Amino acid sequence: MIPANTETSTYNVKVAVQETGLKPDTLRAWEKRYGLPQPQRTAGGHRLYSRRDIDTLKWLVARQGEGLSISRAVKLWRQLESAGRNPLLVQPEGDAPSALPALSGESGNPAKLREQWLAACLALDEAQAEQMLSRAVSLHPPEVICVELLQKGLAEMGARWYRGQTGAQPEHFASALAARRLHCLMAAAPAPIHLASILVGCPPQEEHTFAALLLALLLRRRGWPVIYLGANVPLLRLEETLQAVNPRLVLLTAQQLFTAATLLDVAFLLRRHQIPLGYGGRIFNAVPHLTRRIPGHFLGDTLPQAVQTIEAVIQAPPPLPPVEPASGEYALALEQFRRHLPAIEAHVWQTLGAINLNIDYQHFQRTNRHLAQGIVAALILGDMACLDDTIAWLRGLPDNYQIPAGQLSKYLGLYYLSAKTHLDDQSGPVLGWLQKIIAGPG
């Protein structure tokens, strides 16, 4: 539902031009020829656009980007309205909200540009990679470049690393180039047209910044005053920033389970300051029921959904969805697991040596870290089932990044036996989950 105050006509032609990228002559021509949108007029005859008017123009631009003529886009708008549907909440081929223009297959195929950029990154060829980005910039809007080329390109690079098809260096190289491009676009974004400040960053311990940086850029290009805080925002520094800025909204993105858990402390801090939290990230897409544990507004599975949710929260904040807190049983298990973790890991390593299971110590440490972080996060969040995604991720890693797949089940079995040795009945959630995991497929 579009908030009622989006109908208030407060934006002049200059603002409409900045937000949509359309020329004033085009705005007047569309209004005269198609009657869409229909801005109000001041006493002096100057046009005043509402937020819905501007979003309507963006919707029409997006449909043009998909290959429709403006007349067909207007006809589609009318058809949706006649069917009782709000065009701003649907796309022509589905029910997903649209906040970004789609990339046309003409004049610079997005998949081809992305392939060429990835090939340059895999070769660590900075000049060629930048040339691909510059070509894309000359053909398409920044929003499209960021999503279709950079975001999808990094996702593909990460998938290749996960499958063992490339090393870590090309992935880091590509991430650095993509972040640099986003920072440049941020610096070139037009001046804000709204008053409400938004803080964007990553929760404590989260080092993956691309999603937060991309979200900050998209919001800034839509006229919002965004303060980008970057990676690993500590609670103390965040509280100082809240007092200095008094933002309307704080947005944080978490990609991993253990950083989703750190969102809880942030949410409680924001609640004390009566500032709403918006959150999202890969882990919430992979484990959807995690959203029941975070007292904030989930931004959605995609960037278009995130942008629309953010603007709705700012304009008319909906009530927070109900949250399921962790039980007392989980709190007791967390305290005991943390206290006995060093002994558990030492016991596992000693047992591995005693049975001559040949596992590299670096791989052992890396797997221990992922598993321990996941168990602690699951106990904080009050849901051991959310750890299943972490185990599936570990099972899928190539042998050169972790304990070999054939030995991972043996390692988990030893981990369970060691946990049983050092933990007591208060650790039921941990022991029950470990038992379930080792009983599953190897």
Secondary structure, DSSP 8 states (H G I E B T S, - for coil): ---GGGG-EEE-HHHHHHHH---HHHHHHHHHHH--S--EE-TTS-EEEEHHHHHHHHHHHHHHHTT--HHHHHHHHHHHHHTT--GGG-BTTBS----S----SSSS-HHHHHHHHHHHHHTT-HHHHHHHHHHHHHHS-HHHIIIIIIIHHHHHHHHHHHTTSS-HHHHHHHHHHHHHHHHHHHHHS--------EEEE--TT----HHHHHHHHHHHHTT--EEEEES---HHHHHHHHHHH--SEEEEE--SHHHHHHHHHHHHHHHHHT--EEEE-HHHHHSGGGGGGSSSEE--SSHHHHHHHHHHHHHS-----------HHHHHHHHHHHHHHHHHHHHHHHHHHHTT----HHHHHHHHHHHHHHHHHHHHHT-GGGGHHHHHHHHHS-GGGSS-HHHHHHHHHHHHHHHHHH--GGGHHHHHHHHHHHHS--
